[in-house]
Amino acid sequence: MSTVQASPRLALKNVLVPTDFSDASKKALAYARAFAEDYGAKIYVSHAVNPTPPIFMPMEPIPIDLDGEWQDAQAQLNRFVDDNILKVSPYEAILGRGGTWNVIDDIIRTHAIDLIILGTRGKHGLKKFLFGSGAEKIFRHADCPVLTIGPNVEAPTGDIAAFQHIVFATDFSAGSLQALPYALSLAEENQATLSFLHVMPMVIPQRQAEIAEIIRKRLQVLIPSDAEDWCHPSAVVNFEFPSEGILHVAEEQCADLIVMGVHKRASRAASHLPWAIAYEVMCHAHCPVLTVRG
């Protein structure tokens, strides 16, 4: 019998959109406008300027009015927010000097950011992931949730982010369950179909039905007792490689949001695996992916 209760409505007062001025960033900004409309949030749009000064310049800070790189970035940032009609929502454009993550981390702390919305072009492949990417570093380190808009995701129609089919993927770890309150809240907010999904590697066919039933019961414990009153929950078990299984279920159910926790495993050898799974899902998903760091 489930003892999980519905979560209170998310408090999203400050939303951050890091931008490199790409089309991916424009899609992220469209989702930010939708969240700002739904939650009465303020949008912060940020861009990081290269921290490395030219070798022929002195080490002292260059006056802003003489810093051509800074001035060019400021002009691009102003055009980006103007071209994407941010004037309909409260917003602030922030230009920072330093590495992308360092600038974002400072903004998170200074402005109490509740959600990062990130557009990514998605560098595919585990090798590229292990050596790092901007998106991977952000969702790995950010204390707040990160909504990633991957290369296969369309911008919301009319700037309305109405999530009707949500997939919450979990491996039952404490880290992955950090994302559960967000899945529950968004499902209740949107009266959505909410699938509780666990994916595990293939087992011998003779045992699949038995194992699936055991896992299904564990998933049902996570479903609030009154969930039928405000969403349409289901427990789904899939036998595949995790990232492929999550993507297949999301596609079969025409999901418009995937929610998952990201965390390290205890084993050093597998320490990248959960993040690698999340990153592969982001690269290929046709809907946004909300990650919460455990």
Order of alpha helices (4+ residues) and beta strands (2+ residues): beta-alpha-beta-alpha-beta-alpha-beta-alpha-alpha-beta-beta-alpha-alpha-beta-alpha-beta-alpha-beta-alpha-beta
